[in-house]
Amino acid sequence: AESDSDAPPDERAPAFFVNEDGTKVPRPRTRKERMGMAYREAESSRFELRIGMAAMIDSDGFKNARIDNLRTTLGDSLRQVQEVRWANKVLIEENAEGVSRVQRAEALAQQAKARAQWLEEKVSGKMGHTLQDADATWTTASEQSRPSTSASHFGTGGTFRASLTSAEDLTSAPLRGPPFAPLAPSTAG
C-alpha cells in the first residue's frame, strides 16, 4: 500500500478520503501505522504513569514535610506557652508579694496615724496640758537630770567644794574597786 512507504509524511496520502459530497472518510490505517500509533500511545501512557507516580510520591513527601513542619511549630508553640505560663506564675507571685507589702505599709501608716492622733490628743488638751506646758515640763525634767555647776558648789576663790555625793561625782565612778588588771608603770619623768 502507499502508506507502507518510508516516504516523509508530507509526501504520503492524506489520512482521510474526501467523498463526492464533500464528507471526509478516514482512510483505513495500515499495519505499520497502527503499530506506530500503539507504540506512541504506550510511550505516552508510560510517561503519564511515571508523572502520576512522581506526583503521588511528591504529595506524600509534601505531606510528610508539612507534618514535620506542623510538629516543629507545635513544639515551639508548646515551649512558648510553657515559658509564658512560668512568667505568668512568677508575675502573679510578685504581684501578690507587692500587694501584701502595700497592705502592710498601709496598716503601718494607719497605726502611725492613730498613734500620732493619740499623742496629739494626749498632749494638746485632753490631759490638761498644752504644747507649751509639755515643752516646759520637758526642759525642767532635763535640767534636773543634769549635774549642777552652780556657784553653790564652788567656794570662794573658785575652788571646788566637796559637797557632791559619790553618786554625783562622775570622775570617781569608773575607779571604784580594784582594777581588773595591774596598771602599767608610769613613763612620766
Buried (B, 14 or more C-beta within 10 A) or exposed (E): EEBEEEEEEEEBEEEEEEEEEEEEEEBEEBEEBEEEEEEEEEEEEEEEEEEEEEEEEEEEEEEEEEEEEEEEEEEEEEEEEEEEEEEEEEEEEEEEEEEEEEEEEEEEEEEEEEEEEEEEEEBEEEEEBEEEEBEEEEEEEEEEEEEEEEEEBEEEEEEEEEEBEEEEEEEEEEEEEEEEEEEEEEEEE
